[in-house]
């Protein structure tokens, strides 16, 4: 389905730094609860992410990732997932989208 540029501009993708990662024990599928810092304007948000195939919690902390921050929150297990972590649906599993250079938390992705 094609969307127009005005629809695309409504999607707010931002860079954030992973602060904490724990197991989402109540998710139907293996998942982590990821706590992400998006800077002063957006703040700290949580997301439940099915990224356990390729990532260990200790390797995610401090990593910058890209998320959609303006979707309606949804409950996954007992977790209120406030943002959607972006990645590719690849043969080996979900591969996270990350900046190739360090950027400010909250920087917008265009």
PyMOL commands that set and color helices and strands:
alter all, ss='L'
color gray80, all
select helices_A, chain A and resi 5-10+39-42+57-60
alter helices_A, ss='H'
color red, helices_A
select strands_A, chain A and resi 13-23+32-37+44-49+64-68+74-76+79-81+84-85+87-90+93-96+108-109
alter strands_A, ss='S'
color yellow, strands_A
deselect
rebuild
show_as cartoon
